[in-house]
Amino acid sequence: MAKEIEVKDGAKISHRMYKNRVALPDDVKKQVAEEMNKTLAASLDTYSQAKFAHWNVKGLNFYQLHLVFDTVAKVIFKQIDPIAERITQLGGVANGTVRQSAATSSIPSYNIEAVNGTEHLTALADSLGKYCGLMREVSSKIDDLGDKPSADFFNQLIVDAEEELYFLESHMEAGNVQ
């Protein structure tokens, strides 16, 4: 039997699975839950980074960017609970504490030296772009595992997150985006 608790960077990560009647093989449910936990950690990290930008942006266009960053945070925040609940629907444990997320997130650390709008736009767009890429990767893996409903679930989350990425990138010069 696989180890149920892993310690990573001081955080305890549970790999426990609960029996349920979801019509998927147990090994598929476990793999899907593990993949979805990657996005749970990344969503919590990306949310906190958007709030950091919202709280700390200064300078020209402060108010507009303050609102834009808060909107990004709200959209990502709305994704956290459904991701966690989908993990538990499959019988997994949603590893979503701050410590667990910090220990397992694949999102790069935020540039806490950012002050002005351009610096925050760049930092947040980089993080949100990584989040969107991870969601696409996880959705594809889940689809390959044969859990089409969970893959479809991710597709709308991807569209919503990529819309926010588009809004951030639209504030930057086109030369910096491509």
Phi and psi in degrees as a GROMACS rama.xvg file:
@    title "Ramachandran Plot"
@    xaxis  label "Phi"
@    yaxis  label "Psi"
@TYPE xy
-68.0622  150.608  ALA-2
-62.6411  129.51  LYS-3
-83.9717  -27.258  GLU-4
-119.821  130.114  ILE-5
-119.53  142.642  GLU-6
-108.421  121.39  VAL-7
-131.056  119.651  LYS-8
50.5908  38.5474  ASP-9
85.0452  -7.57589  GLY-10
-98.2066  138.409  ALA-11
-89.2656  124.839  LYS-12
-112.765  125.154  ILE-13
-92.6088  135.828  SER-14
-113.978  15.7294  HIS-15
-64.9626  143.887  ARG-16
-124.767  141.131  MET-17
-105.321  141.791  TYR-18
-65.4564  142.81  LYS-19
-156.332  -178.997  ASN-20
-103.705  15.6959  ARG-21
-63.508  130.443  VAL-22
-79.0107  60.9161  ALA-23
-137.339  150.584  LEU-24
-60.7883  146.793  PRO-25
-56.2687  -39.5345  ASP-26
-67.1716  -33.2293  ASP-27
-69.0636  -44.745  VAL-28
-57.947  -42.3883  LYS-29
-63.1688  -46.2048  LYS-30
-64.5187  -40.8858  GLN-31
-65.0832  -44.2367  VAL-32
-60.3808  -41.3273  ALA-33
-62.7978  -43.8381  GLU-34
-63.8172  -43.0605  GLU-35
-67.365  -32.0489  MET-36
-63.5687  -29.1403  ASN-37
-61.725  -42.6308  LYS-38
-74.6557  -30.0114  THR-39
-62.1565  -47.682  LEU-40
-60.8413  -44.2614  ALA-41
-66.4401  -36.733  ALA-42
-67.0594  -41.8798  SER-43
-64.6863  -40.2178  LEU-44
-66.2643  -46.4222  ASP-45
-64.0446  -40.6844  THR-46
-57.2856  -48.3448  TYR-47
-66.5536  -32.5583  SER-48
-69.2802  -38.2007  GLN-49
-64.3387  -39.2822  ALA-50
-66.7895  -37.6626  LYS-51
-58.621  -47.0607  PHE-52
-61.5228  -44.4533  ALA-53
-57.6747  -44.6274  HIS-54
-74.7907  -28.8136  TRP-55
-115.075  -1.43106  ASN-56
-66.0747  142.595  VAL-57
-136.17  163.809  LYS-58
95.4469  -162.038  GLY-59
-56.2499  139.026  LEU-60
65.0408  21.5896  ASN-61
-49.5737  -54.7617  PHE-62
-64.0525  -44.904  TYR-63
-60.5197  -46.5676  GLN-64
-69.598  -35.7891  LEU-65
-55.0629  -44.3524  HIS-66
-71.128  -41.321  LEU-67
-60.869  -46.1754  VAL-68
-65.3741  -35.0506  PHE-69
-68.7706  -36.2605  ASP-70
-64.6751  -42.1317  THR-71
-57.9552  -47.7784  VAL-72
-58.2882  -43.3788  ALA-73
-64.4275  -40.9275  LYS-74
-64.8607  -45.257  VAL-75
-68.2817  -39.0057  ILE-76
-58.415  -39.0634  PHE-77
-66.1621  -16.2732  LYS-78
-87.2533  -23.4671  GLN-79
-62.2455  -54.0856  ILE-80
-63.2304  -45.7215  ASP-81
-61.274  -37.0044  PRO-82
-63.0736  -48.707  ILE-83
-61.3096  -42.3232  ALA-84
-69.2065  -33.2664  GLU-85
-66.4143  -38.1878  ARG-86
-58.9784  -46.8661  ILE-87
-72.5118  -29.2756  THR-88
-61.335  -31.7509  GLN-89
-84.6757  -3.54811  LEU-90
100.767  1.55472  GLY-91
-87.135  176.354  GLY-92
-105.17  128.294  VAL-93
-81.7318  106.966  ALA-94
-86.0975  82.4573  ASN-95
-123.093  22.0248  GLY-96
-73.6968  164.753  THR-97
-59.9079  -43.2931  VAL-98
-63.5105  -43.3875  ARG-99
-63.4664  -43.1601  GLN-100
-65.2203  -43.5046  SER-101
-62.3259  -37.0741  ALA-102
-75.3713  -24.81  ALA-103
-118.879  -6.57571  THR-104
-66.9117  138.594  SER-105
-93.1103  0.868886  SER-106
-77.0889  130.943  ILE-107
-61.8747  154.528  PRO-108
-58.5663  144.621  SER-109
-73.456  146.712  TYR-110
-75.0202  91.4856  ASN-111
-73.474  -5.40004  ILE-112
-82.9196  -9.32957  GLU-113
-61.6352  138.25  ALA-114
-127.792  -55.8017  VAL-115
-84.4574  171.878  ASN-116
-58.3886  -43.3613  GLY-117
-63.0684  -41.6865  THR-118
-64.2908  -43.5122  GLU-119
-69.3819  -39.6576  HIS-120
-58.5325  -45.7799  LEU-121
-63.9847  -48.4051  THR-122
-61.9858  -45.9394  ALA-123
-71.3686  -38.1516  LEU-124
-63.4289  -38.9679  ALA-125
-61.4823  -46.3213  ASP-126
-66.6131  -45.2915  SER-127
-65.7997  -36.4985  LEU-128
-61.8423  -41.1239  GLY-129
-64.7879  -41.5432  LYS-130
-60.8537  -46.9507  TYR-131
-62.2335  -42.2297  CYS-132
-62.4681  -42.2859  GLY-133
-62.1556  -43.1979  LEU-134
-61.7762  -40.7113  MET-135
-63.2704  -44.0446  ARG-136
-61.706  -47.2387  GLU-137
-65.7767  -42.199  VAL-138
-59.0821  -42.865  SER-139
-64.3445  -43.5833  SER-140
-62.9186  -42.1335  LYS-141
-64.8099  -40.3145  ILE-142
-61.9305  -43.4883  ASP-143
-63.2875  -30.0648  ASP-144
-74.7196  -12.7084  LEU-145
97.1901  13.1032  GLY-146
-103.859  76.5007  ASP-147
-62.2111  -39.7507  LYS-148
-59.1042  -41.0221  PRO-149
-69.3172  -36.7035  SER-150
-63.6924  -43.1049  ALA-151
-63.343  -38.7058  ASP-152
-54.8796  -42.9609  PHE-153
-69.7542  -29.8015  PHE-154
-58.4865  -41.4551  ASN-155
-70.9472  -35.8174  GLN-156
-61.5782  -39.6181  LEU-157
-63.1171  -46.6603  ILE-158
-58.4408  -45.0425  VAL-159
-64.4657  -44.5141  ASP-160
-67.5149  -40.4307  ALA-161
-68.6878  -26.7266  GLU-162
-65.1744  -41.1295  GLU-163
-66.4539  -37.0716  GLU-164
-61.7207  -42.5396  LEU-165
-58.4425  -43.3484  TYR-166
-63.1777  -42.1236  PHE-167
-63.637  -48.103  LEU-168
-64.9521  -28.9829  GLU-169
-68.0674  -19.4739  SER-170
-81.5702  -17.0945  HIS-171
-98.0854  159.526  MET-172
-64.7334  143.895  GLU-173
-57.3499  -33.2693  ALA-174
-64.0705  -26.1354  GLY-175
-85.409  -13.0152  ASN-176
-89.7942  -47.4753  VAL-177
